[in-house]
Amino acid sequence: MNLSENSYDIPAVDHRSAKVLQGLYKIDETDLSLIKRSGSLMLPQVEEIVGNWYSWLETQPEYEQFFSDQRILNHVRQKQHNYWQEFMTGD
């Protein structure tokens, strides 16, 4: 299986532009403003939130299947941190 696709033959990554996705999901400037404002409150806590998520995830039976390699875990955690930072700043 190609890593960029899931088992349903649907791309795992949506390569459409942000403007196209905004229109598709009816996200307007008010929504973006609210996301950015909430980001100013949440960004200082992102590391803790992501850490708590992975603490919980470690208790799940599938955890070792996906994160047995510490390098993979570190990579995914960093990507998740970057995602939330970009999302909350509206970048």
PyMOL Python script that loads the backbone (N, CA, C, O; Angstrom):
from pymol import cmd

cmd.read_pdbstr("""\
ATOM      1  N   MET A   1       0.843  -1.186   0.000  1.00  0.00           N
ATOM      2  CA  MET A   1       0.000   0.000   0.000  1.00  0.00           C
ATOM      3  C   MET A   1       0.882   1.241   0.000  1.00  0.00           C
ATOM      4  O   MET A   1       1.868   1.309   0.733  1.00  0.00           O
ATOM      5  N   ASN A   2       0.533   2.196  -0.804  1.00  0.00           N
ATOM      6  CA  ASN A   2       1.212   3.483  -0.838  1.00  0.00           C
ATOM      7  C   ASN A   2       0.928   4.222   0.470  1.00  0.00           C
ATOM      8  O   ASN A   2      -0.225   4.292   0.896  1.00  0.00           O
ATOM      9  N   LEU A   3       1.957   4.772   1.109  1.00  0.00           N
ATOM     10  CA  LEU A   3       1.775   5.439   2.393  1.00  0.00           C
ATOM     11  C   LEU A   3       0.919   6.689   2.301  1.00  0.00           C
ATOM     12  O   LEU A   3       0.401   7.144   3.321  1.00  0.00           O
ATOM     13  N   SER A   4       0.753   7.252   1.133  1.00  0.00           N
ATOM     14  CA  SER A   4      -0.068   8.453   1.005  1.00  0.00           C
ATOM     15  C   SER A   4      -1.541   8.126   0.790  1.00  0.00           C
ATOM     16  O   SER A   4      -2.353   9.029   0.590  1.00  0.00           O
ATOM     17  N   GLU A   5      -1.890   6.853   0.831  1.00  0.00           N
ATOM     18  CA  GLU A   5      -3.272   6.448   0.640  1.00  0.00           C
ATOM     19  C   GLU A   5      -3.688   5.510   1.761  1.00  0.00           C
ATOM     20  O   GLU A   5      -2.855   4.836   2.366  1.00  0.00           O
ATOM     21  N   ASN A   6      -4.988   5.476   2.028  1.00  0.00           N
ATOM     22  CA  ASN A   6      -5.499   4.534   3.018  1.00  0.00           C
ATOM     23  C   ASN A   6      -6.129   3.344   2.302  1.00  0.00           C
ATOM     24  O   ASN A   6      -6.072   3.258   1.075  1.00  0.00           O
ATOM     25  N   SER A   7      -6.718   2.441   3.047  1.00  0.00           N
ATOM     26  CA  SER A   7      -7.245   1.216   2.455  1.00  0.00           C
ATOM     27  C   SER A   7      -8.489   1.449   1.596  1.00  0.00           C
ATOM     28  O   SER A   7      -8.970   0.514   0.956  1.00  0.00           O
ATOM     29  N   TYR A   8      -9.014   2.662   1.570  1.00  0.00           N
ATOM     30  CA  TYR A   8     -10.199   2.955   0.769  1.00  0.00           C
ATOM     31  C   TYR A   8      -9.844   3.640  -0.546  1.00  0.00           C
ATOM     32  O   TYR A   8     -10.725   4.146  -1.242  1.00  0.00           O
ATOM     33  N   ASP A   9      -8.559   3.657  -0.888  1.00  0.00           N
ATOM     34  CA  ASP A   9      -8.085   4.312  -2.105  1.00  0.00           C
ATOM     35  C   ASP A   9      -8.435   5.794  -2.142  1.00  0.00           C
ATOM     36  O   ASP A   9      -8.644   6.367  -3.212  1.00  0.00           O
ATOM     37  N   ILE A  10      -8.496   6.405  -0.972  1.00  0.00           N
ATOM     38  CA  ILE A  10      -8.721   7.840  -0.851  1.00  0.00           C
ATOM     39  C   ILE A  10      -7.411   8.451  -0.378  1.00  0.00           C
ATOM     40  O   ILE A  10      -6.829   7.966   0.592  1.00  0.00           O
ATOM     41  N   PRO A  11      -6.930   9.504  -1.037  1.00  0.00           N
ATOM     42  CA  PRO A  11      -5.661  10.101  -0.600  1.00  0.00           C
ATOM     43  C   PRO A  11      -5.707  10.486   0.875  1.00  0.00           C
ATOM     44  O   PRO A  11      -6.694  11.052   1.344  1.00  0.00           O
ATOM     45  N   ALA A  12      -4.640  10.177   1.601  1.00  0.00           N
ATOM     46  CA  ALA A  12      -4.560  10.510   3.018  1.00  0.00           C
ATOM     47  C   ALA A  12      -4.265  11.991   3.215  1.00  0.00           C
ATOM     48  O   ALA A  12      -4.512  12.536   4.291  1.00  0.00           O
ATOM     49  N   VAL A  13      -3.747  12.636   2.195  1.00  0.00           N
ATOM     50  CA  VAL A  13      -3.424  14.056   2.262  1.00  0.00           C
ATOM     51  C   VAL A  13      -4.257  14.774   1.221  1.00  0.00           C
ATOM     52  O   VAL A  13      -4.288  14.378   0.056  1.00  0.00           O
ATOM     53  N   ASP A  14      -4.932  15.828   1.641  1.00  0.00           N
ATOM     54  CA  ASP A  14      -5.739  16.615   0.720  1.00  0.00           C
ATOM     55  C   ASP A  14      -4.868  17.736   0.173  1.00  0.00           C
ATOM     56  O   ASP A  14      -4.461  18.626   0.919  1.00  0.00           O
ATOM     57  N   HIS A  15      -4.579  17.699  -1.114  1.00  0.00           N
ATOM     58  CA  HIS A  15      -3.673  18.666  -1.724  1.00  0.00           C
ATOM     59  C   HIS A  15      -4.400  19.884  -2.296  1.00  0.00           C
ATOM     60  O   HIS A  15      -3.791  20.696  -2.992  1.00  0.00           O
ATOM     61  N   ARG A  16      -5.686  20.016  -2.010  1.00  0.00           N
ATOM     62  CA  ARG A  16      -6.395  21.194  -2.491  1.00  0.00           C
ATOM     63  C   ARG A  16      -5.920  22.421  -1.721  1.00  0.00           C
ATOM     64  O   ARG A  16      -5.413  22.301  -0.606  1.00  0.00           O
ATOM     65  N   SER A  17      -6.082  23.572  -2.302  1.00  0.00           N
ATOM     66  CA  SER A  17      -5.615  24.798  -1.655  1.00  0.00           C
ATOM     67  C   SER A  17      -6.462  25.118  -0.428  1.00  0.00           C
ATOM     68  O   SER A  17      -7.592  24.649  -0.289  1.00  0.00           O
ATOM     69  N   ALA A  18      -5.891  25.923   0.449  1.00  0.00           N
ATOM     70  CA  ALA A  18      -6.602  26.335   1.658  1.00  0.00           C
ATOM     71  C   ALA A  18      -7.892  27.064   1.295  1.00  0.00           C
ATOM     72  O   ALA A  18      -8.916  26.868   1.950  1.00  0.00           O
ATOM     73  N   LYS A  19      -7.855  27.898   0.266  1.00  0.00           N
ATOM     74  CA  LYS A  19      -9.058  28.650  -0.141  1.00  0.00           C
ATOM     75  C   LYS A  19     -10.159  27.706  -0.621  1.00  0.00           C
ATOM     76  O   LYS A  19     -11.334  27.917  -0.319  1.00  0.00           O
ATOM     77  N   VAL A  20      -9.786  26.675  -1.363  1.00  0.00           N
ATOM     78  CA  VAL A  20     -10.774  25.700  -1.832  1.00  0.00           C
ATOM     79  C   VAL A  20     -11.389  24.975  -0.640  1.00  0.00           C
ATOM     80  O   VAL A  20     -12.605  24.796  -0.582  1.00  0.00           O
ATOM     81  N   LEU A  21     -10.558  24.560   0.308  1.00  0.00           N
ATOM     82  CA  LEU A  21     -11.068  23.863   1.487  1.00  0.00           C
ATOM     83  C   LEU A  21     -11.927  24.781   2.351  1.00  0.00           C
ATOM     84  O   LEU A  21     -12.935  24.343   2.906  1.00  0.00           O
ATOM     85  N   GLN A  22     -11.536  26.056   2.469  1.00  0.00           N
ATOM     86  CA  GLN A  22     -12.360  27.011   3.212  1.00  0.00           C
ATOM     87  C   GLN A  22     -13.756  27.088   2.611  1.00  0.00           C
ATOM     88  O   GLN A  22     -14.748  27.078   3.340  1.00  0.00           O
ATOM     89  N   GLY A  23     -13.837  27.163   1.302  1.00  0.00           N
ATOM     90  CA  GLY A  23     -15.133  27.222   0.639  1.00  0.00           C
ATOM     91  C   GLY A  23     -15.922  25.940   0.816  1.00  0.00           C
ATOM     92  O   GLY A  23     -17.128  25.974   1.061  1.00  0.00           O
ATOM     93  N   LEU A  24     -15.250  24.821   0.692  1.00  0.00           N
ATOM     94  CA  LEU A  24     -15.905  23.524   0.825  1.00  0.00           C
ATOM     95  C   LEU A  24     -16.544  23.361   2.201  1.00  0.00           C
ATOM     96  O   LEU A  24     -17.662  22.859   2.319  1.00  0.00           O
ATOM     97  N   TYR A  25     -15.826  23.788   3.239  1.00  0.00           N
ATOM     98  CA  TYR A  25     -16.315  23.622   4.611  1.00  0.00           C
ATOM     99  C   TYR A  25     -16.957  24.885   5.170  1.00  0.00           C
ATOM    100  O   TYR A  25     -17.270  24.952   6.359  1.00  0.00           O
ATOM    101  N   LYS A  26     -17.155  25.892   4.310  1.00  0.00           N
ATOM    102  CA  LYS A  26     -17.822  27.141   4.681  1.00  0.00           C
ATOM    103  C   LYS A  26     -17.150  27.822   5.879  1.00  0.00           C
ATOM    104  O   LYS A  26     -17.812  28.255   6.823  1.00  0.00           O
ATOM    105  N   ILE A  27     -15.839  27.903   5.814  1.00  0.00           N
ATOM    106  CA  ILE A  27     -15.050  28.570   6.850  1.00  0.00           C
ATOM    107  C   ILE A  27     -14.820  30.004   6.387  1.00  0.00           C
ATOM    108  O   ILE A  27     -14.219  30.244   5.340  1.00  0.00           O
ATOM    109  N   ASP A  28     -15.309  30.956   7.188  1.00  0.00           N
ATOM    110  CA  ASP A  28     -15.163  32.352   6.785  1.00  0.00           C
ATOM    111  C   ASP A  28     -14.145  33.073   7.670  1.00  0.00           C
ATOM    112  O   ASP A  28     -13.521  32.465   8.541  1.00  0.00           O
ATOM    113  N   GLU A  29     -13.990  34.365   7.436  1.00  0.00           N
ATOM    114  CA  GLU A  29     -13.000  35.151   8.177  1.00  0.00           C
ATOM    115  C   GLU A  29     -13.315  35.195   9.669  1.00  0.00           C
ATOM    116  O   GLU A  29     -12.399  35.251  10.490  1.00  0.00           O
ATOM    117  N   THR A  30     -14.594  35.171  10.031  1.00  0.00           N
ATOM    118  CA  THR A  30     -14.971  35.139  11.448  1.00  0.00           C
ATOM    119  C   THR A  30     -14.454  33.863  12.094  1.00  0.00           C
ATOM    120  O   THR A  30     -13.905  33.901  13.196  1.00  0.00           O
ATOM    121  N   ASP A  31     -14.626  32.735  11.417  1.00  0.00           N
ATOM    122  CA  ASP A  31     -14.122  31.460  11.932  1.00  0.00           C
ATOM    123  C   ASP A  31     -12.607  31.509  12.107  1.00  0.00           C
ATOM    124  O   ASP A  31     -12.079  31.084  13.135  1.00  0.00           O
ATOM    125  N   LEU A  32     -11.917  32.029  11.098  1.00  0.00           N
ATOM    126  CA  LEU A  32     -10.452  32.110  11.174  1.00  0.00           C
ATOM    127  C   LEU A  32     -10.006  33.002  12.325  1.00  0.00           C
ATOM    128  O   LEU A  32      -9.027  32.704  13.010  1.00  0.00           O
ATOM    129  N   SER A  33     -10.721  34.083  12.530  1.00  0.00           N
ATOM    130  CA  SER A  33     -10.400  34.985  13.638  1.00  0.00           C
ATOM    131  C   SER A  33     -10.575  34.281  14.984  1.00  0.00           C
ATOM    132  O   SER A  33      -9.746  34.432  15.880  1.00  0.00           O
ATOM    133  N   LEU A  34     -11.648  33.519  15.120  1.00  0.00           N
ATOM    134  CA  LEU A  34     -11.893  32.777  16.366  1.00  0.00           C
ATOM    135  C   LEU A  34     -10.816  31.722  16.604  1.00  0.00           C
ATOM    136  O   LEU A  34     -10.371  31.527  17.735  1.00  0.00           O
ATOM    137  N   ILE A  35     -10.404  31.051  15.549  1.00  0.00           N
ATOM    138  CA  ILE A  35      -9.338  30.050  15.674  1.00  0.00           C
ATOM    139  C   ILE A  35      -8.055  30.712  16.143  1.00  0.00           C
ATOM    140  O   ILE A  35      -7.380  30.200  17.036  1.00  0.00           O
ATOM    141  N   LYS A  36      -7.717  31.847  15.545  1.00  0.00           N
ATOM    142  CA  LYS A  36      -6.496  32.551  15.934  1.00  0.00           C
ATOM    143  C   LYS A  36      -6.566  33.035  17.378  1.00  0.00           C
ATOM    144  O   LYS A  36      -5.576  32.960  18.107  1.00  0.00           O
ATOM    145  N   ARG A  37      -7.741  33.536  17.799  1.00  0.00           N
ATOM    146  CA  ARG A  37      -7.876  33.989  19.193  1.00  0.00           C
ATOM    147  C   ARG A  37      -7.748  32.825  20.166  1.00  0.00           C
ATOM    148  O   ARG A  37      -7.088  32.945  21.198  1.00  0.00           O
ATOM    149  N   SER A  38      -8.376  31.701  19.841  1.00  0.00           N
ATOM    150  CA  SER A  38      -8.257  30.537  20.726  1.00  0.00           C
ATOM    151  C   SER A  38      -6.825  30.023  20.726  1.00  0.00           C
ATOM    152  O   SER A  38      -6.348  29.490  21.728  1.00  0.00           O
ATOM    153  N   GLY A  39      -6.141  30.185  19.596  1.00  0.00           N
ATOM    154  CA  GLY A  39      -4.746  29.763  19.505  1.00  0.00           C
ATOM    155  C   GLY A  39      -3.855  30.488  20.483  1.00  0.00           C
ATOM    156  O   GLY A  39      -2.928  29.896  21.036  1.00  0.00           O
ATOM    157  N   SER A  40      -4.123  31.771  20.707  1.00  0.00           N
ATOM    158  CA  SER A  40      -3.290  32.520  21.650  1.00  0.00           C
ATOM    159  C   SER A  40      -3.407  31.955  23.059  1.00  0.00           C
ATOM    160  O   SER A  40      -2.477  32.083  23.856  1.00  0.00           O
ATOM    161  N   LEU A  41      -4.528  31.337  23.373  1.00  0.00           N
ATOM    162  CA  LEU A  41      -4.710  30.699  24.682  1.00  0.00           C
ATOM    163  C   LEU A  41      -4.152  29.280  24.702  1.00  0.00           C
ATOM    164  O   LEU A  41      -3.613  28.833  25.714  1.00  0.00           O
ATOM    165  N   MET A  42      -4.283  28.583  23.593  1.00  0.00           N
ATOM    166  CA  MET A  42      -3.919  27.167  23.557  1.00  0.00           C
ATOM    167  C   MET A  42      -2.457  26.906  23.226  1.00  0.00           C
ATOM    168  O   MET A  42      -1.884  25.932  23.715  1.00  0.00           O
ATOM    169  N   LEU A  43      -1.837  27.759  22.401  1.00  0.00           N
ATOM    170  CA  LEU A  43      -0.461  27.498  21.974  1.00  0.00           C
ATOM    171  C   LEU A  43       0.509  27.273  23.125  1.00  0.00           C
ATOM    172  O   LEU A  43       1.348  26.377  23.037  1.00  0.00           O
ATOM    173  N   PRO A  44       0.428  28.055  24.205  1.00  0.00           N
ATOM    174  CA  PRO A  44       1.357  27.796  25.307  1.00  0.00           C
ATOM    175  C   PRO A  44       1.171  26.412  25.943  1.00  0.00           C
ATOM    176  O   PRO A  44       2.051  25.930  26.657  1.00  0.00           O
ATOM    177  N   GLN A  45       0.030  25.782  25.682  1.00  0.00           N
ATOM    178  CA  GLN A  45      -0.271  24.484  26.282  1.00  0.00           C
ATOM    179  C   GLN A  45      -0.122  23.317  25.310  1.00  0.00           C
ATOM    180  O   GLN A  45      -0.351  22.168  25.689  1.00  0.00           O
ATOM    181  N   VAL A  46       0.253  23.590  24.077  1.00  0.00           N
ATOM    182  CA  VAL A  46       0.293  22.533  23.059  1.00  0.00           C
ATOM    183  C   VAL A  46       1.187  21.375  23.484  1.00  0.00           C
ATOM    184  O   VAL A  46       0.799  20.215  23.352  1.00  0.00           O
ATOM    185  N   GLU A  47       2.368  21.672  23.987  1.00  0.00           N
ATOM    186  CA  GLU A  47       3.288  20.595  24.376  1.00  0.00           C
ATOM    187  C   GLU A  47       2.665  19.707  25.454  1.00  0.00           C
ATOM    188  O   GLU A  47       2.774  18.482  25.398  1.00  0.00           O
ATOM    189  N   GLU A  48       2.015  20.331  26.428  1.00  0.00           N
ATOM    190  CA  GLU A  48       1.363  19.562  27.494  1.00  0.00           C
ATOM    191  C   GLU A  48       0.195  18.741  26.945  1.00  0.00           C
ATOM    192  O   GLU A  48       0.026  17.578  27.310  1.00  0.00           O
ATOM    193  N   ILE A  49      -0.600  19.339  26.078  1.00  0.00           N
ATOM    194  CA  ILE A  49      -1.746  18.634  25.491  1.00  0.00           C
ATOM    195  C   ILE A  49      -1.276  17.438  24.670  1.00  0.00           C
ATOM    196  O   ILE A  49      -1.813  16.339  24.803  1.00  0.00           O
ATOM    197  N   VAL A  50      -0.276  17.654  23.824  1.00  0.00           N
ATOM    198  CA  VAL A  50       0.263  16.557  23.011  1.00  0.00           C
ATOM    199  C   VAL A  50       0.869  15.488  23.917  1.00  0.00           C
ATOM    200  O   VAL A  50       0.685  14.295  23.676  1.00  0.00           O
ATOM    201  N   GLY A  51       1.587  15.906  24.957  1.00  0.00           N
ATOM    202  CA  GLY A  51       2.166  14.949  25.908  1.00  0.00           C
ATOM    203  C   GLY A  51       1.104  14.111  26.596  1.00  0.00           C
ATOM    204  O   GLY A  51       1.264  12.899  26.747  1.00  0.00           O
ATOM    205  N   ASN A  52       0.014  14.756  27.017  1.00  0.00           N
ATOM    206  CA  ASN A  52      -1.087  14.024  27.657  1.00  0.00           C
ATOM    207  C   ASN A  52      -1.733  13.042  26.689  1.00  0.00           C
ATOM    208  O   ASN A  52      -2.116  11.938  27.078  1.00  0.00           O
ATOM    209  N   TRP A  53      -1.851  13.444  25.434  1.00  0.00           N
ATOM    210  CA  TRP A  53      -2.412  12.556  24.415  1.00  0.00           C
ATOM    211  C   TRP A  53      -1.566  11.290  24.293  1.00  0.00           C
ATOM    212  O   TRP A  53      -2.098  10.180  24.270  1.00  0.00           O
ATOM    213  N   TYR A  54      -0.242  11.463  24.216  1.00  0.00           N
ATOM    214  CA  TYR A  54       0.626  10.300  24.057  1.00  0.00           C
ATOM    215  C   TYR A  54       0.707   9.473  25.335  1.00  0.00           C
ATOM    216  O   TYR A  54       0.916   8.262  25.263  1.00  0.00           O
ATOM    217  N   SER A  55       0.551  10.086  26.491  1.00  0.00           N
ATOM    218  CA  SER A  55       0.482   9.311  27.738  1.00  0.00           C
ATOM    219  C   SER A  55      -0.725   8.387  27.704  1.00  0.00           C
ATOM    220  O   SER A  55      -0.634   7.218  28.081  1.00  0.00           O
ATOM    221  N   TRP A  56      -1.852   8.914  27.250  1.00  0.00           N
ATOM    222  CA  TRP A  56      -3.041   8.082  27.115  1.00  0.00           C
ATOM    223  C   TRP A  56      -2.830   7.027  26.032  1.00  0.00           C
ATOM    224  O   TRP A  56      -3.169   5.859  26.223  1.00  0.00           O
ATOM    225  N   LEU A  57      -2.273   7.439  24.903  1.00  0.00           N
ATOM    226  CA  LEU A  57      -2.085   6.536  23.776  1.00  0.00           C
ATOM    227  C   LEU A  57      -1.217   5.336  24.148  1.00  0.00           C
ATOM    228  O   LEU A  57      -1.434   4.232  23.649  1.00  0.00           O
ATOM    229  N   GLU A  58      -0.241   5.550  25.017  1.00  0.00           N
ATOM    230  CA  GLU A  58       0.632   4.449  25.448  1.00  0.00           C
ATOM    231  C   GLU A  58      -0.143   3.325  26.118  1.00  0.00           C
ATOM    232  O   GLU A  58       0.330   2.189  26.159  1.00  0.00           O
ATOM    233  N   THR A  59      -1.322   3.624  26.640  1.00  0.00           N
ATOM    234  CA  THR A  59      -2.125   2.605  27.327  1.00  0.00           C
ATOM    235  C   THR A  59      -2.978   1.785  26.360  1.00  0.00           C
ATOM    236  O   THR A  59      -3.643   0.833  26.768  1.00  0.00           O
ATOM    237  N   GLN A  60      -2.958   2.153  25.091  1.00  0.00           N
ATOM    238  CA  GLN A  60      -3.777   1.467  24.097  1.00  0.00           C
ATOM    239  C   GLN A  60      -3.025   0.273  23.516  1.00  0.00           C
ATOM    240  O   GLN A  60      -1.809   0.337  23.334  1.00  0.00           O
ATOM    241  N   PRO A  61      -3.737  -0.815  23.223  1.00  0.00           N
ATOM    242  CA  PRO A  61      -3.081  -2.033  22.747  1.00  0.00           C
ATOM    243  C   PRO A  61      -2.300  -1.859  21.439  1.00  0.00           C
ATOM    244  O   PRO A  61      -1.314  -2.564  21.219  1.00  0.00           O
ATOM    245  N   GLU A  62      -2.712  -0.954  20.588  1.00  0.00           N
ATOM    246  CA  GLU A  62      -2.067  -0.782  19.289  1.00  0.00           C
ATOM    247  C   GLU A  62      -0.825   0.097  19.342  1.00  0.00           C
ATOM    248  O   GLU A  62      -0.116   0.221  18.344  1.00  0.00           O
ATOM    249  N   TYR A  63      -0.555   0.698  20.473  1.00  0.00           N
ATOM    250  CA  TYR A  63       0.536   1.666  20.586  1.00  0.00           C
ATOM    251  C   TYR A  63       1.860   1.101  20.082  1.00  0.00           C
ATOM    252  O   TYR A  63       2.524   1.726  19.255  1.00  0.00           O
ATOM    253  N   GLU A  64       2.241  -0.046  20.560  1.00  0.00           N
ATOM    254  CA  GLU A  64       3.529  -0.648  20.177  1.00  0.00           C
ATOM    255  C   GLU A  64       3.592  -0.968  18.685  1.00  0.00           C
ATOM    256  O   GLU A  64       4.664  -0.945  18.081  1.00  0.00           O
ATOM    257  N   GLN A  65       2.454  -1.263  18.108  1.00  0.00           N
ATOM    258  CA  GLN A  65       2.412  -1.574  16.679  1.00  0.00           C
ATOM    259  C   GLN A  65       2.883  -0.377  15.852  1.00  0.00           C
ATOM    260  O   GLN A  65       3.548  -0.551  14.831  1.00  0.00           O
ATOM    261  N   PHE A  66       2.549   0.811  16.281  1.00  0.00           N
ATOM    262  CA  PHE A  66       2.870   2.008  15.507  1.00  0.00           C
ATOM    263  C   PHE A  66       4.074   2.782  16.036  1.00  0.00           C
ATOM    264  O   PHE A  66       4.746   3.475  15.272  1.00  0.00           O
ATOM    265  N   PHE A  67       4.353   2.673  17.334  1.00  0.00           N
ATOM    266  CA  PHE A  67       5.379   3.523  17.942  1.00  0.00           C
ATOM    267  C   PHE A  67       6.439   2.742  18.712  1.00  0.00           C
ATOM    268  O   PHE A  67       6.911   3.201  19.752  1.00  0.00           O
ATOM    269  N   SER A  68       6.810   1.584  18.218  1.00  0.00           N
ATOM    270  CA  SER A  68       7.843   0.801  18.898  1.00  0.00           C
ATOM    271  C   SER A  68       9.225   1.422  18.714  1.00  0.00           C
ATOM    272  O   SER A  68      10.133   1.157  19.502  1.00  0.00           O
ATOM    273  N   ASP A  69       9.390   2.237  17.693  1.00  0.00           N
ATOM    274  CA  ASP A  69      10.659   2.910  17.412  1.00  0.00           C
ATOM    275  C   ASP A  69      10.580   4.346  17.939  1.00  0.00           C
ATOM    276  O   ASP A  69       9.733   5.122  17.496  1.00  0.00           O
ATOM    277  N   GLN A  70      11.444   4.695  18.868  1.00  0.00           N
ATOM    278  CA  GLN A  70      11.429   6.019  19.487  1.00  0.00           C
ATOM    279  C   GLN A  70      11.610   7.133  18.453  1.00  0.00           C
ATOM    280  O   GLN A  70      11.062   8.223  18.615  1.00  0.00           O
ATOM    281  N   ARG A  71      12.372   6.864  17.396  1.00  0.00           N
ATOM    282  CA  ARG A  71      12.567   7.886  16.351  1.00  0.00           C
ATOM    283  C   ARG A  71      11.256   8.206  15.644  1.00  0.00           C
ATOM    284  O   ARG A  71      10.975   9.366  15.341  1.00  0.00           O
ATOM    285  N   ILE A  72      10.461   7.182  15.383  1.00  0.00           N
ATOM    286  CA  ILE A  72       9.157   7.397  14.746  1.00  0.00           C
ATOM    287  C   ILE A  72       8.260   8.200  15.678  1.00  0.00           C
ATOM    288  O   ILE A  72       7.609   9.155  15.255  1.00  0.00           O
ATOM    289  N   LEU A  73       8.231   7.811  16.938  1.00  0.00           N
ATOM    290  CA  LEU A  73       7.413   8.525  17.916  1.00  0.00           C
ATOM    291  C   LEU A  73       7.811   9.994  17.989  1.00  0.00           C
ATOM    292  O   LEU A  73       6.947  10.871  17.958  1.00  0.00           O
ATOM    293  N   ASN A  74       9.096  10.268  18.083  1.00  0.00           N
ATOM    294  CA  ASN A  74       9.562  11.656  18.157  1.00  0.00           C
ATOM    295  C   ASN A  74       9.175  12.438  16.908  1.00  0.00           C
ATOM    296  O   ASN A  74       8.761  13.594  16.994  1.00  0.00           O
ATOM    297  N   HIS A  75       9.311  11.805  15.753  1.00  0.00           N
ATOM    298  CA  HIS A  75       8.959  12.451  14.488  1.00  0.00           C
ATOM    299  C   HIS A  75       7.466  12.799  14.452  1.00  0.00           C
ATOM    300  O   HIS A  75       7.092  13.916  14.093  1.00  0.00           O
ATOM    301  N   VAL A  76       6.631  11.847  14.822  1.00  0.00           N
ATOM    302  CA  VAL A  76       5.185  12.059  14.782  1.00  0.00           C
ATOM    303  C   VAL A  76       4.770  13.124  15.791  1.00  0.00           C
ATOM    304  O   VAL A  76       3.934  13.975  15.487  1.00  0.00           O
ATOM    305  N   ARG A  77       5.346  13.081  16.980  1.00  0.00           N
ATOM    306  CA  ARG A  77       5.019  14.100  17.992  1.00  0.00           C
ATOM    307  C   ARG A  77       5.388  15.492  17.494  1.00  0.00           C
ATOM    308  O   ARG A  77       4.625  16.440  17.683  1.00  0.00           O
ATOM    309  N   GLN A  78       6.543  15.622  16.865  1.00  0.00           N
ATOM    310  CA  GLN A  78       6.965  16.925  16.347  1.00  0.00           C
ATOM    311  C   GLN A  78       6.034  17.399  15.237  1.00  0.00           C
ATOM    312  O   GLN A  78       5.679  18.576  15.177  1.00  0.00           O
ATOM    313  N   LYS A  79       5.641  16.479  14.360  1.00  0.00           N
ATOM    314  CA  LYS A  79       4.707  16.828  13.285  1.00  0.00           C
ATOM    315  C   LYS A  79       3.364  17.273  13.865  1.00  0.00           C
ATOM    316  O   LYS A  79       2.757  18.227  13.378  1.00  0.00           O
ATOM    317  N   GLN A  80       2.905  16.580  14.901  1.00  0.00           N
ATOM    318  CA  GLN A  80       1.635  16.941  15.522  1.00  0.00           C
ATOM    319  C   GLN A  80       1.739  18.320  16.180  1.00  0.00           C
ATOM    320  O   GLN A  80       0.830  19.141  16.060  1.00  0.00           O
ATOM    321  N   HIS A  81       2.835  18.562  16.866  1.00  0.00           N
ATOM    322  CA  HIS A  81       3.060  19.869  17.487  1.00  0.00           C
ATOM    323  C   HIS A  81       3.056  20.955  16.414  1.00  0.00           C
ATOM    324  O   HIS A  81       2.409  21.988  16.585  1.00  0.00           O
ATOM    325  N   ASN A  82       3.770  20.734  15.310  1.00  0.00           N
ATOM    326  CA  ASN A  82       3.821  21.706  14.214  1.00  0.00           C
ATOM    327  C   ASN A  82       2.439  21.945  13.611  1.00  0.00           C
ATOM    328  O   ASN A  82       2.074  23.076  13.291  1.00  0.00           O
ATOM    329  N   TYR A  83       1.677  20.862  13.460  1.00  0.00           N
ATOM    330  CA  TYR A  83       0.334  20.985  12.894  1.00  0.00           C
ATOM    331  C   TYR A  83      -0.515  21.918  13.740  1.00  0.00           C
ATOM    332  O   TYR A  83      -1.129  22.850  13.220  1.00  0.00           O
ATOM    333  N   TRP A  84      -0.550  21.668  15.050  1.00  0.00           N
ATOM    334  CA  TRP A  84      -1.392  22.494  15.918  1.00  0.00           C
ATOM    335  C   TRP A  84      -0.913  23.934  15.952  1.00  0.00           C
ATOM    336  O   TRP A  84      -1.722  24.858  16.034  1.00  0.00           O
ATOM    337  N   GLN A  85       0.377  24.126  15.890  1.00  0.00           N
ATOM    338  CA  GLN A  85       0.901  25.488  15.868  1.00  0.00           C
ATOM    339  C   GLN A  85       0.451  26.211  14.590  1.00  0.00           C
ATOM    340  O   GLN A  85       0.014  27.360  14.651  1.00  0.00           O
ATOM    341  N   GLU A  86       0.555  25.554  13.461  1.00  0.00           N
ATOM    342  CA  GLU A  86       0.101  26.154  12.203  1.00  0.00           C
ATOM    343  C   GLU A  86      -1.404  26.385  12.210  1.00  0.00           C
ATOM    344  O   GLU A  86      -1.880  27.432  11.769  1.00  0.00           O
ATOM    345  N   PHE A  87      -2.145  25.412  12.708  1.00  0.00           N
ATOM    346  CA  PHE A  87      -3.605  25.519  12.736  1.00  0.00           C
ATOM    347  C   PHE A  87      -4.042  26.697  13.596  1.00  0.00           C
ATOM    348  O   PHE A  87      -4.879  27.498  13.180  1.00  0.00           O
ATOM    349  N   MET A  88      -3.480  26.803  14.789  1.00  0.00           N
ATOM    350  CA  MET A  88      -3.909  27.832  15.739  1.00  0.00           C
ATOM    351  C   MET A  88      -3.450  29.238  15.369  1.00  0.00           C
ATOM    352  O   MET A  88      -4.014  30.219  15.855  1.00  0.00           O
ATOM    353  N   THR A  89      -2.447  29.346  14.528  1.00  0.00           N
ATOM    354  CA  THR A  89      -2.011  30.674  14.092  1.00  0.00           C
ATOM    355  C   THR A  89      -2.635  31.049  12.754  1.00  0.00           C
ATOM    356  O   THR A  89      -2.500  32.184  12.297  1.00  0.00           O
ATOM    357  N   GLY A  90      -3.310  30.108  12.135  1.00  0.00           N
ATOM    358  CA  GLY A  90      -3.955  30.374  10.855  1.00  0.00           C
ATOM    359  C   GLY A  90      -2.999  30.420   9.687  1.00  0.00           C
ATOM    360  O   GLY A  90      -3.333  30.949   8.627  1.00  0.00           O
ATOM    361  N   ASP A  91      -1.815  29.873   9.868  1.00  0.00           N
ATOM    362  CA  ASP A  91      -0.815  29.867   8.787  1.00  0.00           C
ATOM    363  C   ASP A  91      -1.089  28.763   7.784  1.00  0.00           C
ATOM    364  O   ASP A  91      -0.348  28.614   6.812  1.00  0.00           O
TER     365      ASP A  91
END
""", "prot")
cmd.dss("prot")
cmd.show_as("cartoon", "prot")
cmd.util.cbc("prot")
cmd.orient("prot")
